[in-house]
């Protein structure tokens, strides 16, 4: 089976997007040039982030400038109506010729709260199952039944309860959306889930399973477990993939130089300040850079270098052959805890391809 590669499209892009002076200006013309290049170079699709702009609007504006590339749109279930999403998806597919993919994002508590959605993490999995069932029913032309879901119009209904209070059952049977699906059934649902609850949710809902790039034994263990859990639910994934960053050049030395230039650009002082804030958030203020205990030798040397006011050596950033700790524009700018997802594959094209296909 051929490997499918997607480009991560962000409005906040640039050579060093983790600080403002390293970003390109946010311009629609630049996005157009980028997606046209991606379309012409044979990438399977475009993955859009959840912020800062609205992904559906941004990617919809780019449909007419492409011919083949698919659009992977992130969706927080529960933030919008499943019927509204089905209407948006059918419209997007009609305009693009069936090139929509959907990325299921369960979200961080703080992110979700910004939308006025205060449901706890594991409870959101229950809502997500109901949301995506309704979405698929609407997209495929069936009526959606809100009874016994988080949208049940009866007061006092508790999403996730199997039994309802005594009394008449009100069925709000809705009609399907009045034009047909462009894709064979519904847009493929992509998503991840590493915890037991997340893997169960993925097994019940997701079509394409993703694991975040990190040490390969962790990736392998996660994907093997996810496939097994799906089998327990009598389902199998269409594909299994990895979400991570890649730096490729003609030679290994060129790729490593391009990778390390990110650290040289940000400098030790700014990197140390970023990392200190990150660690204080992760530990609720209990530990910062000065008193953090790293989980392994590689990360300990990274922390020691920054404490001493210098950049870590590139050898200390290489966790496994060709796999490096990386920088992102997210709050977890550099993973020294072993729990985040800022990792890079670095090397020549042949080296990276061999790693991905092993």
C-alpha positions as CSV (number, residue, x, y, z in Angstrom):
1,X,0.0,0.0,0.0
2,X,1.4,3.4,-1.0
3,X,2.3,5.9,1.7
4,X,0.1,8.9,1.8
5,X,1.7,12.2,2.9
6,X,-0.1,15.3,4.0
7,X,1.2,18.8,4.4
8,X,0.4,20.7,7.6
9,X,-1.0,24.0,6.5
10,X,-1.0,26.9,9.0
11,X,-1.7,30.6,8.7
12,X,1.1,31.1,11.3
13,X,3.8,29.7,9.0
14,X,7.4,30.6,8.5
15,X,11.0,29.4,8.9
16,X,10.7,29.9,12.7
17,X,7.0,30.3,13.5
18,X,7.4,29.8,17.2
19,X,8.2,33.5,17.6
20,X,6.6,36.4,15.7
21,X,9.7,37.6,13.8
22,X,10.1,34.2,12.3
23,X,6.6,34.1,10.7
24,X,5.5,35.0,7.2
25,X,2.7,37.6,7.0
26,X,-0.7,36.1,7.0
27,X,-1.8,36.5,3.4
28,X,-4.3,34.6,1.3
29,X,-2.0,34.9,-1.8
30,X,0.7,33.0,0.1
31,X,-1.7,30.3,1.1
32,X,-2.8,30.0,-2.6
33,X,0.8,29.6,-3.8
34,X,1.4,27.0,-1.1
35,X,-1.6,24.8,-1.8
36,X,-1.0,25.0,-5.6
37,X,2.6,23.7,-5.0
38,X,1.3,21.0,-2.7
39,X,-1.3,20.0,-5.3
40,X,1.2,19.9,-8.1
41,X,3.8,17.9,-6.1
42,X,1.5,15.0,-5.5
43,X,0.8,15.3,-1.8
44,X,-2.2,13.3,-0.8
45,X,-3.7,16.1,1.3
46,X,-3.6,19.1,3.5
47,X,-4.0,19.0,7.3
48,X,-5.1,22.2,8.8
49,X,-4.7,23.1,12.5
50,X,-7.5,24.2,14.8
51,X,-6.3,27.7,15.4
52,X,-6.1,30.6,15.0
53,X,-8.4,31.0,12.0
54,X,-11.4,28.9,11.1
55,X,-10.2,25.9,9.1
56,X,-13.4,25.2,7.2
57,X,-13.5,28.8,5.9
58,X,-9.8,28.9,5.1
59,X,-9.7,25.5,3.2
60,X,-13.0,26.2,1.4
61,X,-11.4,29.4,0.0
62,X,-8.6,27.2,-1.5
63,X,-10.7,24.6,-3.3
64,X,-10.8,26.3,-6.7
65,X,-7.0,26.6,-6.8
66,X,-6.4,22.9,-6.6
67,X,-7.4,19.8,-8.5
68,X,-6.3,16.6,-6.6
69,X,-5.2,17.4,-3.1
70,X,-7.6,16.5,-0.2
71,X,-8.5,18.7,2.7
72,X,-8.3,17.3,6.3
73,X,-10.4,19.6,8.4
74,X,-10.3,19.4,12.3
75,X,-13.6,19.3,14.1
76,X,-14.4,19.6,17.8
77,X,-17.5,17.4,18.2
78,X,-20.3,19.3,20.1
79,X,-19.1,22.8,19.2
80,X,-21.4,22.9,16.1
81,X,-24.6,21.0,15.3
82,X,-24.0,17.6,13.6
83,X,-26.6,18.6,11.0
84,X,-24.9,21.9,10.3
85,X,-21.6,20.0,9.9
86,X,-23.3,17.6,7.5
87,X,-24.6,20.5,5.5
88,X,-21.1,22.1,5.4
89,X,-19.5,18.8,4.5
90,X,-21.9,18.1,1.7
91,X,-21.4,21.6,0.3
92,X,-17.6,21.3,0.6
93,X,-17.6,17.9,-1.1
94,X,-19.9,19.1,-3.9
95,X,-17.6,22.1,-4.6
96,X,-14.4,20.0,-4.3
97,X,-15.5,16.8,-6.1
98,X,-15.4,14.7,-2.9
99,X,-12.0,15.8,-1.5
100,X,-13.1,16.4,2.1
101,X,-11.5,14.5,5.1
102,X,-12.5,15.1,8.7
103,X,-10.1,15.1,11.7
104,X,-11.8,14.2,15.0
105,X,-10.3,16.4,17.8
106,X,-11.5,15.7,21.3
107,X,-9.6,18.8,22.5
108,X,-7.9,20.1,25.6
109,X,-10.2,21.3,28.5
110,X,-8.9,24.9,28.2
111,X,-9.4,24.9,24.4
112,X,-12.9,23.6,24.6
113,X,-13.9,26.0,27.4
114,X,-13.1,28.9,25.1
115,X,-16.2,27.9,23.0
116,X,-18.4,27.6,26.1
117,X,-18.2,23.8,26.2
118,X,-17.3,22.7,29.7
119,X,-17.8,19.0,29.5
120,X,-15.0,16.9,31.1
121,X,-12.6,15.0,28.8
122,X,-13.9,11.4,29.1
123,X,-17.5,12.6,28.9
124,X,-16.7,14.3,25.6
125,X,-16.0,10.8,24.2
126,X,-19.6,9.9,24.9
127,X,-20.8,13.0,23.2
128,X,-18.5,12.4,20.3
129,X,-19.9,9.0,19.6
130,X,-23.4,10.5,19.4
131,X,-22.3,13.5,17.4
132,X,-20.5,11.4,14.7
133,X,-23.4,8.9,14.4
134,X,-25.8,11.8,13.8
135,X,-23.4,13.4,11.3
136,X,-23.0,10.2,9.3
137,X,-26.8,9.8,9.2
138,X,-27.4,13.3,8.0
139,X,-24.5,13.2,5.4
140,X,-25.8,9.9,4.0
141,X,-29.3,11.2,3.6
142,X,-31.0,9.6,6.6
143,X,-32.9,11.5,9.2
144,X,-31.1,12.1,12.4
145,X,-32.8,11.1,15.7
146,X,-31.8,13.3,18.6
147,X,-33.5,11.1,21.2
148,X,-31.2,9.6,23.8
149,X,-28.3,11.9,22.7
150,X,-26.7,15.0,24.2
151,X,-29.1,17.0,21.9
152,X,-32.2,15.3,23.3
153,X,-34.8,18.1,23.7
154,X,-36.2,16.7,27.0
155,X,-35.1,18.6,30.0
156,X,-32.9,16.6,32.5
157,X,-31.5,14.1,30.0
158,X,-28.0,13.1,31.0
159,X,-25.8,12.2,28.0
160,X,-24.4,8.7,28.3
161,X,-27.1,7.2,30.5
162,X,-28.5,4.0,29.1
163,X,-31.8,4.3,31.0
164,X,-34.2,7.3,30.8
165,X,-36.6,8.6,33.4
166,X,-40.1,7.2,33.2
167,X,-42.4,9.0,30.9
168,X,-43.3,9.3,27.2
169,X,-40.3,9.2,24.8
170,X,-40.3,12.2,22.4
171,X,-38.7,11.3,19.1
172,X,-37.4,14.3,17.1
173,X,-37.0,12.6,13.7
174,X,-35.4,15.0,11.3
175,X,-35.3,14.8,7.6
176,X,-32.2,14.2,5.6
177,X,-30.4,17.1,3.8
178,X,-31.9,17.5,0.3
179,X,-29.0,16.6,-1.9
180,X,-26.9,13.5,-2.2
181,X,-23.4,12.6,-1.0
182,X,-20.5,13.1,-3.3
183,X,-18.3,10.5,-1.6
184,X,-19.2,6.8,-1.6
185,X,-20.5,7.0,1.9
186,X,-19.3,9.8,4.2
187,X,-16.0,11.7,4.3
188,X,-13.4,9.4,6.1
189,X,-13.1,10.2,9.8
190,X,-9.5,10.5,10.9
191,X,-8.4,10.6,14.6
192,X,-6.2,9.4,17.3
193,X,-6.5,8.2,20.9
194,X,-3.7,6.9,23.1
195,X,-5.5,6.3,26.4
196,X,-7.8,3.2,26.9
197,X,-10.8,5.6,26.6
198,X,-9.3,7.2,23.5
199,X,-8.6,3.9,21.8
200,X,-12.1,2.6,22.5
201,X,-13.6,5.8,21.1
202,X,-11.4,5.5,18.0
203,X,-12.4,1.9,17.5
204,X,-16.0,2.8,17.5
205,X,-15.9,5.9,15.3
206,X,-12.6,6.5,13.4
207,X,-11.8,5.2,9.9
208,X,-8.1,6.3,9.7
209,X,-6.1,6.0,12.9
210,X,-3.2,8.3,13.7
211,X,-0.5,8.1,16.3
212,X,1.7,11.0,17.2
213,X,5.4,10.6,16.2
214,X,7.7,9.7,19.2
215,X,10.0,6.8,20.1
216,X,9.2,4.0,17.7
217,X,8.6,1.4,20.4
218,X,5.9,3.7,21.8
219,X,4.4,4.3,18.3
220,X,4.4,0.6,17.6
221,X,2.8,-0.3,20.9
222,X,0.1,2.3,20.5
223,X,-0.9,1.3,16.9
224,X,-0.8,-2.5,17.7
225,X,-3.1,-1.9,20.7
226,X,-5.4,0.4,18.6
227,X,-5.8,-2.2,15.9
228,X,-6.6,-4.9,18.5
229,X,-9.2,-2.7,20.2
230,X,-10.9,-2.0,16.9
231,X,-11.0,-5.8,16.2
232,X,-12.7,-6.3,19.5
233,X,-15.4,-3.9,18.2
234,X,-15.5,-5.9,14.9
235,X,-14.0,-3.0,13.0
236,X,-10.8,-2.4,11.2
237,X,-9.1,0.8,10.1
238,X,-8.8,1.8,6.5
239,X,-5.3,3.1,7.2
240,X,-2.9,3.7,10.1
241,X,-0.7,6.7,10.1
242,X,1.7,9.0,12.0
243,X,1.3,12.7,12.9
244,X,4.8,14.3,13.0
245,X,7.2,16.7,11.4
246,X,9.8,16.0,8.7
247,X,12.9,17.8,7.5
248,X,14.3,16.3,4.3
249,X,17.3,17.5,2.2
250,X,19.4,15.8,-0.4
251,X,21.9,14.6,2.2
252,X,21.8,13.7,5.8
253,X,24.2,16.5,6.7
254,X,22.2,19.1,4.9
255,X,19.0,17.9,6.7
256,X,20.7,18.0,10.1
257,X,22.1,21.5,9.5
258,X,18.6,22.7,8.5
259,X,17.1,21.1,11.6
260,X,19.7,22.6,14.0
261,X,19.4,26.1,12.5
262,X,16.0,26.3,14.2
263,X,17.7,26.2,17.6
264,X,20.4,28.6,16.5
265,X,17.8,31.1,15.4
266,X,15.8,30.9,18.7
267,X,18.9,31.0,20.9
268,X,19.5,29.5,24.3
269,X,18.0,32.3,26.4
270,X,14.7,32.4,24.6
271,X,14.5,28.6,24.4
272,X,15.2,28.3,28.2
273,X,12.5,30.9,29.0
274,X,9.9,29.0,26.8
275,X,10.8,25.7,28.4
276,X,10.6,27.1,31.9
277,X,7.0,28.4,31.2
278,X,6.1,25.0,29.7
279,X,7.3,23.0,32.7
280,X,5.6,25.3,35.2
281,X,2.3,24.8,33.3
282,X,2.8,21.0,33.1
283,X,3.6,20.8,36.9
284,X,1.1,23.4,38.0
285,X,4.0,25.6,39.2
286,X,5.7,22.8,41.1
287,X,8.9,22.8,39.0
288,X,10.6,25.0,36.4
289,X,13.7,24.5,34.3
290,X,16.0,25.0,37.3
291,X,14.6,22.1,39.4
292,X,13.1,19.8,36.7
293,X,14.3,16.2,36.7
294,X,14.5,14.8,33.2
295,X,13.2,11.3,32.5
296,X,16.3,10.1,30.5
297,X,19.9,10.8,29.7
298,X,19.2,12.6,26.4
299,X,16.7,15.0,27.9
300,X,18.8,15.5,31.0
301,X,21.7,16.8,28.8
302,X,19.3,19.1,27.0
303,X,18.1,20.6,30.3
304,X,21.6,20.9,31.6
305,X,22.8,22.8,28.6
306,X,20.0,25.3,28.8
307,X,20.6,25.8,32.5
308,X,24.2,26.6,31.6
309,X,23.1,29.2,29.1
310,X,24.0,27.3,25.9
311,X,22.2,25.3,23.3
312,X,22.1,21.5,23.5
313,X,24.3,19.7,21.1
314,X,22.5,18.1,18.1
315,X,23.6,14.7,19.4
316,X,21.6,15.2,22.6
317,X,18.5,16.1,20.6
318,X,18.6,12.9,18.6
319,X,16.5,10.5,20.7
320,X,16.8,7.6,18.2
321,X,18.6,7.4,14.9
322,X,17.0,10.0,12.7
323,X,14.4,10.9,15.3
324,X,14.9,14.3,17.0
325,X,13.2,16.5,19.6
326,X,11.7,19.4,17.8
327,X,10.3,22.9,18.1
328,X,6.7,23.9,17.6
329,X,4.7,27.1,17.9
330,X,2.5,25.4,20.6
331,X,3.1,26.0,24.3
332,X,5.0,22.7,24.6
333,X,7.8,24.1,22.4
334,X,10.3,21.3,23.2
335,X,9.5,17.9,24.8
336,X,11.8,17.2,27.7
337,X,9.1,15.4,29.7
338,X,8.6,12.5,27.3
339,X,4.9,13.1,27.2
340,X,4.5,15.7,24.4
341,X,4.5,15.3,20.6
342,X,7.2,17.7,19.2
343,X,9.3,15.2,17.2
344,X,11.0,15.4,13.8
345,X,12.3,12.8,11.3
346,X,15.5,14.3,9.9
347,X,17.5,13.0,7.0
348,X,17.8,12.4,3.2
349,X,14.6,11.5,1.4
350,X,15.8,7.9,1.1
351,X,16.5,7.7,4.8
352,X,13.2,9.1,5.9
353,X,11.3,6.9,3.4
354,X,13.1,3.8,4.8
355,X,12.2,4.8,8.3
356,X,8.6,5.3,7.5
357,X,8.2,2.0,5.6
358,X,10.1,-0.2,8.0
